[in-house]
């Protein structure tokens, strides 16, 4: 005979043993109140996000431009910024604004963007530094270029060194790249070696665009021909090595040709 009642008692005892008594403080927590406030908070946040996204409250319509360089065309900057009018400030990325500005105005530098809530955008803009006046010998017009060869303005600036360019029939226009940053670095390197190592004072610098040549004119009128397609340093080292052979500092020269690798040619006056 099986006692079924004793089995029920034992399973009831095991269930009771597994149930832990709850602390009195836990029983007093108003979970229903918390749930109510949680729902209210979620609804409030959703309401705020809906207003921020759908209403015109945060849609930008005021642009304040501050330029830190006289080479910044603030009118053009404002025109580009107007394309972002009506965009919600919450979703307006600074990188998009900077990309739009530099794509049209490659001379711009040090762009800073900040929101002035709820509907204004503050933009601070600088420009690349001018380093050379460039004179186009074919069209007889001056321009000022930056360190990356971009035309900053189509008038010369007093006090800047001059580069004369040949073999260009078109006049230089604003924001056009006349010379590459590499070419400008080559010019700087050549001037530094001639001045510091060879002690040759420089009068002017000329570039033949189609021939890709650099001509450096000394103060006594001697012209040094350099090929921009290979090392400036190697070409000028040839001149330094041959200075005694050609009487560099005592004779007068019309030109010295360094363009042919491992050779040097000259024409004396």
N, C-alpha and C positions, 0 to 999 in steps of 0.2 A: 504494500500500500504506500503510495507517495503522498507526502504532505506538501501540497501545493501552496498552502498559506505561508509556510516558512520561507519558501523561495521568493514570494512577493515581498516579505518583510526584509529579506537580505538585499534585494535590488533597491528597495526604498532607502535602506540604510546607506548603500553605496552612493545613491544620488544625493543624499543629504550631505554626505562627506565631501562631495565634490563642490558643493555650493559654498562660497566664502561669504561670510556676513559683510555687508556694506557699512563703511564708517558713517557715523551720524552726520558729519559735516557734508559728505557726498550726497546724502539724501536731501539736504536742505538747499542744494544748488537749483536755481530756477531755470531749468533747461528750456522750458517753453518760452520764457522771457528772452533768453539768449537767441533762440531760433527766430523769434519775432524781430529782434533788433538786427540780426544778420540779414534777414530778408529785406528789411528797410534800407540797410546800408547798401546792399547789392542793387536795389532798385534806384537808390540815389546816385550811385556811381554810374549806372547805365544811363540815367537821365542826363547827368553832366556830360558824359561822353557823346551822347546824342546831340546835345546842344552845341558842344565844341565842334563836332564834325559837320552838322547840317546847317547851323545858323551862320550868319555873316559876321558874328562877333569877332572871330579870330582870322578873318580873311584879310591879308595884307593889302593896304591901299595907300600907304605913306612910305616913301623912300627918302632917307637922309644920307647924302653922300658927302664924305669928307676926303679930300685929296691931300696927299702928303708930298706931292711933286708937281711942279708947274707943267710937266709933260703929260699929265692926265687930262683927258678931255671929259670933264664931268658931265657935259650935256649928253655925250654918247653913252657914258656909263648909265645915266638915268634912263635913256631910251631902252637899253638892254634890260635894265631892272624892271621896266614897265611890263615886260613879257611875263613876269611872275605875279602881276597884280591879280588879286582874287584868289590866290593860292592860300590854303590854310596854313598858318604859321606852325601848327603842330606837325605838319608833314613836309615842310619846306626844308630841303637839305642844303647845307652850306656848300657842299661840294658841287652841286648843280649850278649854283649861282657863280661860283668861281670859274667853273668850266665854261659857262656861257660868256663871261667877261673876257677871259683870256683867249678864247677861240676867235673873237672878233678883234680884240686889242692885245696882241702878243707882247706889247711893251709893258704891260702891267706887272707889278710885283707887290708882295706884302699885302695881299688882300685879306681883310678881316671883316667878318659878318657877325652881327649880333641882333637878336630880337629885342624890340622895345614894345612889350605887350600893351594892349592886345592886338594892334593892327599895324605896327610900324616896323621897319627894317632899317638898321644902321649899317652902312657899308663904308669902310675906310680903305682907300686905294692909293698905292704908290706906283712908281714907274722905274724902269731900269735907268741906270746912271749913264749920261752921255760921255763918250770917251774920244770921239773923233769928229772933226768936220770932214766931209767927203765932197770933193769937187769932181763933177763929171766933165771931162774935157771935151766930150762930143757935144753936149747940150749946154755947157757953160752954166750949170746951176749947182748950188750948194745944198747939202743936207747934213743933218747931225745924226749920227748913229750911236746905238748903245753897245754894251759889251758883247751882245749876241748878234750884232750886225743889223738890227732893226732900225728903220728910219723913225726918229722921234719928232723931227720937224724939218721943214724944207727951207730953212734959213740957217746960216752959220751962226756959231756962238764965238764971240771974241775970246781968245785965250786957249782954245782947244787946238791940238795939233791937227795937221791937215794930211789927208790921204787923197792923192789924185788917182782917179780911175780912168782907164782907156778901154776902147773897144766895147763901148755900151752906147747905143744910139738912142735908147729911150730915156726920157727924164726920170729921175728918182721920185717916187711917190711915197706918201705917208704910210707907215706900217709895213713897207716892203723890206724884205731881207736883202741887203746889198752884198754883204760879205758874211761868211760863216764864222762861228765862234772859233773854229780851228784856224782859219786864215788870220783872224785878228791875233790869236795866240802866237802864230808864226811871226807876224810882224813884230810883236812885243819881244819875242825871243831874239830875233835878228837885231833889233835896236839895242837890246841889252848886251849882246856879245860884242857888237861893234863899238859901243861906248865903253864898256868895262874892260874887255880883253884886248881889243885892237886900238883903242883910244882914237877912234875916228868920229869926230863930231858930225851929227846928221843934220842935213838941211831940210830934206823932204822925203816922202815915201810915195811910190807910184805902184799901181797894180795894173797889169794887162790881163783883163778878165778871160778872154778867149785863149790866150797863150798860157794862162795860169802861172804868170811870172811876177816876181816882186823885184822892183828896181828901187834901190836906196841911194839917194843922192847926198854926197858929203858936202861940207861947207865950201870946199874948193871946186865943186862942180863934178867930181868924179862919180860915175854911176856904177854901182855894183849890181850885177844881174844874178838873180837867185831863182831857182826852180821850186815852186811851191808844192810839187808833187812828191818830193822826197826830203830827207832830213835837212833842216836849216843849219843845225849844228855841224853836221859833216861838211857842208859846203863852206861854211865860214872857217872851219878848222884848216881847210886847204889854203885859204888866204893867209891865215896865221902862220902856217908852216912855210909859205913862200915869201914872206914879207921881205927878207933879206935878199933873196934871189931877184925879186922884181924891183927892189928899192922902193918899197911902198911909201916910206915917209920922206923920201928925198925927190923922187921923180913925180912928174905930173901925168895923170892918166885921163883919157876920155872915158873909158869904161874898163871894168874887170869882169870877165864872164866866168861864173862858178857853176854853171848849169850842167856841164858834162861830168859825169862821175869820174873821180880820180884824175881829173885834168883841170887846168886853169888856163884861161886865155886873157890877154889884155891888149889894149891899144894905148900907147903913150902919146902925149902931145908934143 
